[in-house]
């Protein structure tokens, strides 16, 4: 189930959301420009849970920055084009409304704090891991949690694969995000955190942080569990 649009317009231009997307794209292009050294950049600037406990990671003569710095550098790096595209799609659809509800300054603080919570959750689950984590998905998980709390009845158009046909369906944001979170939680429970792969627990941690922080960072103009500001038809709706 892949979200492609929502019917929830904004008041403010989502300049922070645009800036994050732009920065992630620029950083990925820089990574690709490194050629074979891209893996070195990921290892050095990605977040490694073991580094939290004082074990600095050296890669081919490079020493990773302090753990607090790699938490933030890792949020803007991605391991591949699909990784980048998937994360930016979710941020494009859901980030603008959350930024609208929080304002620019509080939104960037919320986004970064969700990313920190995601990294710390991964470090808690597997503190000995030397596998570097990169990607914006932990922070975006917090954004999804905020969207669910603020706009649960907004209509989100998702593409559902039915065999070789991809069928668009409009659903409430509550069910879209719930389905996504249950998938993350089940995948986290079934995964081996000591092996390379998707950092499912980081998604869970970022989502939990988003649920906790949203009531304190949202504007008073946006009640919890509120309606979208204005209904508009999706191009897929009938």
N, C-alpha and C positions, 0 to 999 in steps of 0.2 A: 504494500500500500504506500504510494508515493504522493505526497501533497504537491499540488502545482499552483494553487491560488487560494485566496480567501475573499470574503465579501465584507471586509472590515476596514473602511477607509480611516485615514489619520488626519489630525489637525496640523501637526508639525511635520516639516520635512525631516526624514530620518537620517540626518547627516552622520550620526555616529555609526549607524548600521551600514550605511554606504562606505564610510571610512574603513570600518573593520573588513568588509568584503574586499575593498580595494587593496588594503594592506596585505591580506591573506593571498590575493592573486599575485601581487608584486613579489612577496616573499617566495611563493612557489616558483615563479619564473626565475628568481635568483637561484633557488635550489637546483632547478633544471639546468641552469647555465653552468653549474659546477661539474656536470658530467658524472664521472665515476666518483667524484668526491662528495656527491650528494649524500651518500650514506654516512660519510664522516660528519657532515654538517648536522644530520639528524641525530647522530650519536652524541655530539658535543652540545648542541643547543636544545635537544629534546630533554624532557624531564625523566630522570632515572630515580625510582623510589629509593634505591639503596643510598643515593647521595644525601638524602634527608638525614641519615644517621652518621654522617661524617665520612663516608667512603667516596671520595672524589674519583670520578671515572676519567682515565686517560685513554685517548684513542690516537694511535699513530703520532705520538708526540704532542697531542693537544690535551689540555686539561679542561674539563667542563667548568663553566662559571659556577658561582655559588648556587645552591638549590633554589633559593628564592627567585633568582634571575631566570633560571631555566623553566620555572613554572610559567613565566610570562612569555619567554621566547617560544616555548613549545606550543602555545595557544595559536600562534600565527603561522606555524609550519604544517605541512601535510605530506603524507607519504606517497601520494599518487594523484593523478588527475581526477579519478572517480571519487576518491576521498575528499578532495577539495570541492568538487562540484556538488556532492551530496550535502556537505555541511553548509555551503553557501546558499543552496536552494532553501534549506530549512531556515537559515538566518534571514534570507530575503523575504520569505513569506511571513514569519512570525516576529521578527525583530522590530519591524517598523512600528507595530502597534504597542509593543511593550515599551519601546523608547518614547512613544507618544504619551503613554500612561505615567511614565516616570520622569520625563524630561531628559535632556541630553547628559547632564553631569551625573545624575543618579543612575542613569542607565549604564554608562561606562563603568561606574563603580560596581554596579550589580553584575555586569557581565564578567569583569575581571574576578570578582569575589566568587562567582559560580565556578570559574575555571580553577581558582585556587582550591576550592572545596573538592572539585573533581580529582585534582592531583593528589590531595591529601588522603582522599578515600582510597585511591589506588595504592598509595604508600602504606596505608594502614592494613589493607588486605594482603599485600605481599611486600613487606618491608625489605626483603633481601633481593628483590628483582633488580637486575642490571639491564633490563630491556627498556630502551628509551621510548617514552610516549610523546607523540606529536598529534596535533589536531585541535580544532576549535569545538569539537563535539561536546566536551565537558561543560564549557561555558554555554553553548547553545542549549544543552539540556536544561539549564536554569531558565533560559528564555522560554522554553516550552512549558515549564512549570508555571511561570508567570502568566503566560497567555491563557493557560487552562483556568487559572484562578480568576483572571480578569474578564475573559471573554469566552466562557464555556459554551455559549449558544451561538457564537459566530459560525458561519457556514464555511467549511473548508472543502475544496474540491480535491479529491484524491484519485489517482489512477490505480485501479485494481486489475492485476493481470488475470485473465481468464483464458488459460491455454496460450495461444499466440495472439490473442486480442487483449488490448489494454483499454478497459472500460472506465470512463470518468463517472464518479459518484460524489455528490455533495453530502457531507456529514457534519454534525456539530463538532466543534473543536474539542469538546470534552471527550468524545469517544475516539477521535483521532489520536489525541495525546495519550489517553489511557491505553489504547492498543499499543502505541509506541513504547510506553513505559513498561507495560507488562512484558513485552518482548525483550526489553533490556534486562529486566529483573530475572526472567527465566534464563536468558542467555548467560547472565552473570553467574547464576547458580550452577549452570551446567558446564561452565568453562573452567579451564585450568589457568589461573592467573600467572603461573610460572612459565607459561609458554607464549611465544609471540602470537599476536592476533589483535582483535578488537578489544579495547580497554572498557569492557562492559561496566565494571564497577565504577569507573570514572563517570560514566553517564548517570549511574544511579546516584552518586554523590553530588554531582552538579544539579540534578533534578531536585533532590532533597533540599539543597541549599536554596534553590529558587523558591520552593514552597515556603521556606522559613522567612526569607528576606522580602518577598513581594509585599506583604501587608505593611511593612515599615517604609518602603521606598516608593510606593505608588503615590500619585497625586490624589488629593481628596476629591477631585472631579471624577475619578474612576473608581466606583465601588467594586468590591469583590463580587464575583459571580454576576457581573452586570451584562447588559445587552450590548451588542455592537453599536457604535454611534449612529450608523445609518446603514440600512440594508441596500445592497445593490446586487444585481443579478450577475452571476458568473457567466462567462461566455459559453460554458458547457451546459448551463441549466436550460430547462425547457419551459 
